[in-house]
Amino acid sequence: MTFDFLLLLLFLAEPFPGLASAELIQSGYVATRPPPRPACPPPLPPPHFGSARPPVQPSGLVPPGEHQRPVREIQRQNRVESSPVIPRQPTRAELYRQRPQSLLRTYTSEGTFHNAAFILVKNDYLAPAELRAVSQVSKAHHRLVTSVPKLKRVDFTPLREPRLDYASQKAIDPARVVMMDALAVHYDLDLGLVMRWLGGEYTAAWRLPALNELIDDLQGLLSEEDIAHVHRIITGDVPAELNYHESAKNKFHHINSKRHPSLDVYPEVMTKALNKEERNSHIMPFSSWIVQMSQVCHHVPQMVIYKNGKGRVIWNGTSKSW
């Protein structure tokens, strides 16, 4: 039996002393462990080439096992530790259970880099160098990169509080716009979920308790079909049917088009109209960059028309590109 073969048998039998071969004992070979290897110096931190993975710090600066934790787990912990205490908010599923989505009324736009950029920025997938590159794409992307990290730490729950001084409001409160932006960011720029979360005056919830009484009063006055339409309108299912998937080319054509000259001639008309609608909770004000980054936001061109000595804000239908 060769020496190498004897060592192999010895190695296999060493963890199980009872299985040691008699031949090995008689041969005179003594089972000894190799001397311990000298301790290796701590590894140097790997180079950082713009990846979202943070560089590992030298030994002694990082808690034991920290470099073995997934990067996403570390980033999630950092976000929790740096975020203010905000009450738990309803999930998407909970909001949809309160007000289900109808397949008869949907709007989406073609997916673009704008939509992906929001997801990357919100979920901290990009390194600083990559964030700088995204911010240089356009003014909207610059506002995306600089605004989203701050908006994630904004408490938007005061939006549900009653507005007792709404009648005296002379202009839209910028702080309210910031909270609306934060609410939209929380629900991934899905304005349908934003509306569901707001509820109240935004969905005319105050009309629902009297709905059954109204339906009873209409019995005999309207047909059952018309009564069903009344019920649908009051519960917010308006219009009756609308399914529109907009191409990115069409959406950004209107976003990038010049504003109608009447808006510059009568700016006070537009400001007054928007303030009136906002203080009565008929519209939700957001920053302009959100319409570009959201896949469920549609841009509607506006204009001012003067009729009978009074200015009104209407939809600008002069373009033929629809």
TORSESE-466153 format. One line per field, with one value per residue (C-alpha): residue number from 0; y, x, z. Coordinates in steps of 0.001 Angstrom, whole numbers, plus 524288, in hexadecimal, padded with zeros to 5 digits. Layout:
BEGIN
num <- NUM;...
py <- Y;...
px <- X;...
pz <- Z;...
//
This chain:
BEGIN
num <- 0;1;2;3;4;5;6;7;8;9;10;11;12;13;14;15;16;17;18;19;20;21;22;23;24;25;26;27;28;29;30;31;32;33;34;35;36;37;38;39;40;41;42;43;44;45;46;47;48;49;50;51;52;53;54;55;56;57;58;59;60;61;62;63;64;65;66;67;68;69;70;71;72;73;74;75;76;77;78;79;80;81;82;83;84;85;86;87;88;89;90;91;92;93;94;95;96;97;98;99;100;101;102;103;104;105;106;107;108;109;110;111;112;113;114;115;116;117;118;119;120;121;122;123;124;125;126;127;128;129;130;131;132;133;134;135;136;137;138;139;140;141;142;143;144;145;146;147;148;149;150;151;152;153;154;155;156;157;158;159;160;161;162;163;164;165;166;167;168;169;170;171;172;173;174;175;176;177;178;179;180;181;182;183;184;185;186;187;188;189;190;191;192;193;194;195;196;197;198;199;200;201;202;203;204;205;206;207;208;209;210;211;212;213;214;215;216;217;218;219;220;221;222;223;224;225;226;227;228;229;230;231;232;233;234;235;236;237;238;239;240;241;242;243;244;245;246;247;248;249;250;251;252;253;254;255;256;257;258;259;260;261;262;263;264;265;266;267;268;269;270;271;272;273;274;275;276;277;278;279;280;281;282;283;284;285;286;287;288;289;290;291;292;293;294;295;296;297;298;299;300;301;302;303;304;305;306;307;308;309;310;311;312;313;314;315;316;317;318;319;320;321
py <- 80000;80CC9;81833;82144;81734;8156F;82416;82446;81985;82086;82D21;82634;81EDC;82A41;82FE1;82243;81C75;80FB7;80D0D;80E36;8038A;7F99E;7F9D6;8085A;80603;7FB11;802E5;80C86;8188D;82281;82AAD;838DC;84537;84F0A;85B2F;86643;86FE7;87D95;88775;88EF8;89DB2;8A412;8A569;8B2AD;8B905;8B5A8;8C0BD;8C7FE;8C963;8D036;8C46B;8C62D;8BCEC;8C4EF;8C210;8B921;8C056;8BAEC;8B188;8B86B;8C2D0;8B9D2;8B1CD;8A30E;89D32;8AA70;8A846;89B8E;8A1DE;8A43D;8B20A;8B3B9;8B018;8BA41;8C493;8C164;8C2BE;8CFB9;8D4BA;8D0AE;8D6C6;8E3A9;8E4BF;8EB93;8E410;8E406;8DC3B;8CFEF;8D2B7;8C9CC;8C0A8;8C091;8B472;8BAB8;8C6E4;8BEC3;8B711;8C3C4;8C86E;8BDD1;8C0FC;8C03F;8BA80;8C38B;8CFB9;8CEFB;8D79B;8D42D;8D9B1;8D2A4;8CF5B;8D782;8D9DC;8E464;8D9F8;8D152;8DCD0;8DF59;8D12C;8D148;8DE02;8DAEF;8CD88;8D217;8C986;8D3BB;8D7FC;8E68D;8E6EE;8E078;8E9DA;8F547;8EF87;8EE05;8FBE2;90126;8FB30;9066E;91041;906B6;8FC1A;905A9;90892;8FA0A;8F70F;9027D;901AB;8F344;8F0A0;8FC45;8F8EE;8EB36;8F199;8FAE2;8F819;8F998;8F54D;9037D;90321;8FBDF;90652;90F69;91C4A;925E4;9322E;92D9C;938AE;94321;93C94;945F1;93CE2;92E9A;92BA5;926F1;91E5D;91748;914BE;90EC9;905B2;901DC;8FEB9;8F68D;8EF37;8EC79;8E7A5;8DEBA;8D817;8D7A9;8E30B;8DB84;8E6A4;8DD27;8D861;8E66A;8E9AE;8DD88;8E12F;8EF24;8EB79;8F514;9011D;8FC5F;8F12E;8F837;8EE1A;8F6ED;8F39D;8E500;8E49A;8EB32;8E2ED;8D8C5;8E35A;8EA04;8DD54;8DB04;8E8B2;8E62A;8D9C6;8DBEB;8E87D;8E273;8D5A4;8CB1F;8CD64;8DBEA;8D912;8CFCD;8DACA;8E40D;8DA0A;8D840;8E6E0;8E982;8DE3A;8E3CF;8DAA6;8E58B;8E4DD;8D8BD;8D2DA;8D783;8CEEE;8D684;8D237;8DDF1;8DD00;8E357;8EB46;8F170;8F3F5;8FAAF;9022E;909A1;90AAE;910C0;9197A;927EC;92CC7;933ED;942B4;945A2;9404B;94AEA;9556E;951F7;94B6A;95054;948D5;93C07;93EA8;9420C;93635;92CBE;93268;93161;9232C;91F5C;92599;91E69;91180;9101A;90E4C;908D1;911A5;90B54;90FBC;90FAC;904FF;8FABD;8FA6C;8F66E;8EBD6;8E5BE;8DBC8;8DF14;8EDE3;8F47C;90239;90AAD;91791;92340;930C6;93CC1;941B6;94E54;94DFB;957D9;95F70;953F7;94B85;93CDA;93200;92781;91C30;92052;918D6;920E4;9165D;90BD1;901FD;8FAA5
px <- 80000;805DB;80875;7FEF3;7F422;7F688;7F569;7E8A2;7E306;7E7C5;7E128;7D44D;7D4CF;7D917;7CB74;7C6F9;7D152;7CA12;7CBF2;7DAEA;7E143;7E9A5;7F2FD;7F539;7F82F;801A8;80891;80D88;8080F;80336;7F74E;7FAF1;7F3E1;7FB1D;7FFA5;7F58F;7F6B2;7FAEB;7EFFA;7EDE4;7EDD9;7E06A;7DC59;7DD1A;7D054;7CCDB;7CD3C;7C066;7BD13;7AFE8;7A814;79D17;7A47C;7AB80;7BA14;7BDB2;7C51B;7D201;7D13F;7CEAF;7C59B;7BA70;7B2A2;7B51A;7ADA0;7A97E;7B099;7A912;79BAB;79467;795D8;78717;7857E;78F8E;78914;77BAE;780DC;78730;77A74;772D2;77CA7;77CEB;76E36;764D6;75A72;74EC7;74291;74058;738C8;72F4A;7355C;7319D;72947;72216;71F00;71A27;71155;70B40;7091A;70B36;7112D;707D7;70CCF;7036F;70ADE;71992;72470;732AF;73D99;74868;753C1;76011;76D11;7662A;75E0E;769DC;771E3;7680E;7689F;7777C;77853;76DCA;7732D;7816B;7864F;78FCC;79D20;7A05F;7A70E;79B4C;791F6;7999B;79880;789C4;78844;78EB4;7849E;77AFA;775CB;76B2D;77539;77D38;77157;76E9E;77C29;77C59;76E36;76B0F;774BC;76F16;760F7;762B2;764A8;758FD;74D14;74161;736F2;73283;72C24;720C5;71E60;71294;7155D;70DB6;71304;711A3;70863;71291;71D80;7234D;72DA2;73161;739CE;74751;7484A;73C11;74229;74E0B;7455B;73DF0;74AD4;74EEB;74206;743B2;7519F;74D02;74368;74CF4;74687;739B5;72FEB;72492;72A04;72C93;71E3D;71A06;722CE;71DA8;70F4D;70651;7035E;70BC9;70249;6F60B;6F4A0;6EAF9;6E0A6;6E0D6;6D8BB;6CD54;6CE8E;6C45C;6BA9A;6BCCF;6BAEE;6AE20;6A965;6AC90;6A481;69922;69F0A;6AA17;6AC15;6B417;6BEE2;6BF97;6BF4C;6CACA;6D22E;6CF3C;6D490;6E0B9;6E34D;6E1D4;6EA9C;6F545;6F52D;6F67C;6F742;6EF63;6FA50;707EE;7136F;71ED2;72CE3;734C0;7413D;74D59;74EE1;7417F;742F9;75015;74C0E;74234;74B29;755E2;74CCC;74CA0;74201;73697;738FB;72C4F;7326E;73CC5;732CF;7298B;731EE;7290A;71D96;7250D;72A16;71C8F;7163B;7205E;71F8D;710C5;710F3;71BB5;715EF;70925;71081;70CA4;71A9A;72735;73321;74021;74D5D;74ED1;7593A;74FB0;747B9;753EA;75828;74AD1;7454F;73754;73845;732B3;7361B;72A90;72DEB;7267F;722FB;71B34;70F70;70831;6F98F;6EF7A;6FA20;6FE89;70A99;7098E;71399;7104C;716B8;71F4D;719C1;7207F;72ACA;727A1;73190;72811
pz <- 80000;7FBE6;804E9;7FDD3;7FEA9;80D37;80F70;807CD;8104D;81C66;8182C;815A1;8226D;82B08;82DE2;831CE;83B2E;83C79;82E02;82E30;82649;82DA4;8224E;82475;832C8;82FD6;8254C;82F50;828F3;832CE;82FAF;831A8;82D8A;82545;82C75;82C7E;82174;8254A;82660;819C2;81A55;818EC;80AA7;80475;80044;7F22C;7E83B;7E62A;7D7B9;7D8B2;7DCF2;7E6B3;7EFFA;7FA80;7FC33;80786;81219;817AE;8231C;82FEA;82A07;82616;82FEF;82EFA;823A8;81E45;81163;80F94;81088;803BE;7FEAF;7FD91;80C05;81019;807A5;80D1F;81B00;817B7;8120A;81E1D;82758;81FD4;81DBA;8270B;82E31;824EB;82856;82085;8141E;80CD0;80302;7F4BE;7F6E0;8023C;7FA3F;7EEDA;7F7F2;7FC92;7EEA6;7E461;7D744;7CBBF;7BF0B;7B7DB;7BC25;7BA89;7B572;7B367;7AB44;7A447;7AD3F;7ABBD;7B272;7BA6D;7C15E;7C3BC;7C8BA;7D390;7D817;7D810;7DFA0;7E99B;7ED03;7EDF9;7E2F9;7DDC1;7E283;7E3AC;7D665;7D009;7D6CB;7D162;7C3C1;7C50A;7CA40;7BDEF;7B4B5;7B649;7C009;7C3E6;7C6AD;7CEB5;7D710;7D808;7DD4C;7E6CA;7EB71;7ED6C;7F89A;7FFFC;7FCE3;80278;80FC8;80F05;8177F;80E72;81825;81ADF;80D61;813A6;81DD0;81BC8;814EA;81D2E;816A2;808A7;804CD;807D2;80029;7F627;7F062;7F09A;7FC6F;7F7F2;8041B;7FFB3;7F260;7F90F;80104;7F4AE;7EE0E;7F9CD;7F983;7EAFD;7ED1F;7F821;7EED6;7E34E;7DC10;7DAB7;7DBA4;7DC85;7E979;7ED9A;7EB77;7F2DB;7FE4D;7FED0;7FDE2;804C7;7FCB3;7F174;7EF27;7F411;7FECC;805E4;7FB8E;7FDDF;80A8A;8037E;7F737;7FAF2;7FE7B;7F16C;7E9F8;7F11B;7ED6C;7DF14;7DE73;7D519;7CFC7;7C7D7;7C106;7C7A8;7BDBA;7C0FB;7CF95;7CDAA;7C6D6;7D220;7DB9F;7D34B;7D23F;7E0CD;7E489;7DBC9;7D02E;7C62B;7BA95;7B7DA;7AFC7;7AC00;7A869;7A2DE;7A129;79CBE;79504;79AB8;78E44;78FCB;79E59;79D59;79140;79972;7A533;79CE3;794F7;797B5;7A0C1;79AC7;799B8;7A11B;7AD9A;7ACFC;7A9A1;7B4CA;7BF4C;7CA2B;7C450;7C4D5;7D2A4;7D7AF;7D159;7D699;7E446;7E455;7DFE0;7E954;7F57E;7F2C8;7F15A;7E31A;7DE69;7E40E;7E21A;7DECF;7D9FC;7CB3D;7CAC4;7CFBC;7C331;7BBAA;7C535;7C796;7BE33;7C230;7C0AA;7B49F;7B04D;7AC2F;7A54E;7AA9A;7A5AB;7A9EC;7A27F;7A52C;7A33A;7A7BE;7AEBB;7B6DB;7B54E;7B626;7B602;7AC0D;7A523;799E1;78E67;783E9;781D4;777D0;77CBE;78564
//
